[in-house]
Amino acid sequence: MDAMQVLINRRSIRRFKPEQIKDEDLKQILEAGEYAPTAKGLQSPFFIAVQDKADIATINDLSRQIMGRDFPSPYYGAPTLILVFYDRGITNDEFGVLDASSAITNMLNAAYALGLGSCWIHRCHQMFEMEEGKALLKKWGIKEDLIGVASLAVGYSDQEQPKPRPRKENFYKIVK
Ligand SMILES: Cc1cc2nc3c(=O)[nH]c(=O)nc-3n(C[C@H](O)[C@H](O)[C@H](O)COP(=O)(O)O)c2cc1C
């Protein structure tokens, strides 16, 4: 797909088919995240792709707890979640959040380019400050000083491609 078409037409998808995505597509999405720009080129982000159904259920539960309401499926039934962290041993909190956001955006666009649906999902920061979140990291054999930023729900879209909201006026100014 043409790069500009991907950037303009990607939309958040909030209904997924249960079918799992292909491993090669997942790896390409993660690779797109690896190549996103990072402050000072320090490559502070770290990604955890979760496809285990029980772990996905736990993550949905934690997300609901953080929201404080019984939202049926904070990750919209997506079969793959990509949790995005930064490593405080590599960068500071300001750059870490920016680096992770940069990687997430690349991955959302890569997913769309590969014919997949995705959605940016919040609440990762609080989730991995909770004991249950830290326990997941421990179970996965991942060091606990990673700071969660956000996550992606990824899968085959089970909805019509949404139309974008009209863009606000005066989004930019070109100064010559
Ligand atoms: C920082 C940030 C947090 C977001 N958190 C959520 C979320 O928790 N749940 C959700 O469904 N969408 C979330 N989104 C997706 C936005 O709602 C979505 O990008 C926006 O409505 C524009 O729609 P589009 O992505 O289709 O262009 C988030 C997006 C960003 C950038």
The ligand as an SDF file (V2000), in Angstrom:
LIG
                    3D

 31 33  0  0  0  0  0  0  0  0999 V2000
   -2.9030    8.5160   23.7120 C   0  0  0  0  0  0  0  0  0  0  0  0
   -4.0510    7.7320   23.1160 C   0  0  0  0  0  0  0  0  0  0  0  0
   -4.8190    6.9190   23.9380 C   0  0  0  0  0  0  0  0  0  0  0  0
   -5.8670    6.1630   23.4120 C   0  0  0  0  0  0  0  0  0  0  0  0
   -6.5410    5.3020   24.2250 N   0  0  0  0  0  0  0  0  0  0  0  0
   -7.5510    4.5730   23.7100 C   0  0  0  0  0  0  0  0  0  0  0  0
   -8.2320    3.6090   24.5230 C   0  0  0  0  0  0  0  0  0  0  0  0
   -7.8970    3.3810   25.6860 O   0  0  0  0  0  0  0  0  0  0  0  0
   -9.2570    2.9270   23.9670 N   0  0  0  0  0  0  0  0  0  0  0  0
   -9.6500    3.1300   22.6670 C   0  0  0  0  0  0  0  0  0  0  0  0
  -10.5970    2.4870   22.2240 O   0  0  0  0  0  0  0  0  0  0  0  0
   -9.0060    4.0040   21.8700 N   0  0  0  0  0  0  0  0  0  0  0  0
   -7.9620    4.7140   22.3510 C   0  0  0  0  0  0  0  0  0  0  0  0
   -7.2590    5.5610   21.5330 N   0  0  0  0  0  0  0  0  0  0  0  0
   -7.6340    5.6820   20.1090 C   0  0  0  0  0  0  0  0  0  0  0  0
   -8.3130    7.0180   19.8120 C   0  0  0  0  0  0  0  0  0  0  0  0
   -9.5860    7.0370   20.4270 O   0  0  0  0  0  0  0  0  0  0  0  0
   -8.4010    7.1830   18.2870 C   0  0  0  0  0  0  0  0  0  0  0  0
   -7.1150    7.2050   17.7280 O   0  0  0  0  0  0  0  0  0  0  0  0
   -9.1290    8.4760   17.9360 C   0  0  0  0  0  0  0  0  0  0  0  0
  -10.4860    8.4100   18.3150 O   0  0  0  0  0  0  0  0  0  0  0  0
   -9.0440    8.7960   16.4460 C   0  0  0  0  0  0  0  0  0  0  0  0
   -9.5540    7.7170   15.6800 O   0  0  0  0  0  0  0  0  0  0  0  0
   -8.6870    6.9980   14.5500 P   0  0  0  0  0  0  0  0  0  0  0  0
   -7.5470    6.2980   15.2530 O   0  0  0  0  0  0  0  0  0  0  0  0
   -9.6300    6.0710   13.8950 O   0  0  0  0  0  0  0  0  0  0  0  0
   -8.1770    8.0600   13.6210 O   0  0  0  0  0  0  0  0  0  0  0  0
   -6.1840    6.2820   22.0360 C   0  0  0  0  0  0  0  0  0  0  0  0
   -5.3860    7.0800   21.1920 C   0  0  0  0  0  0  0  0  0  0  0  0
   -4.3120    7.7640   21.7230 C   0  0  0  0  0  0  0  0  0  0  0  0
   -3.4240    8.5810   20.7870 C   0  0  0  0  0  0  0  0  0  0  0  0
  1  2  1  0
  2  3  1  0
  2 30  2  0
  3  4  2  0
  4  5  1  0
  4 28  1  0
  5  6  2  0
  6  7  1  0
  6 13  1  0
  7  8  2  0
  7  9  1  0
  9 10  1  0
 10 11  2  0
 10 12  1  0
 12 13  2  0
 13 14  1  0
 14 15  1  0
 14 28  1  0
 15 16  1  0
 16 17  1  0
 16 18  1  0
 18 19  1  0
 18 20  1  0
 20 21  1  0
 20 22  1  0
 22 23  1  0
 23 24  1  0
 24 25  2  0
 24 26  1  0
 24 27  1  0
 28 29  2  0
 29 30  1  0
 30 31  1  0
M  END
$$$$
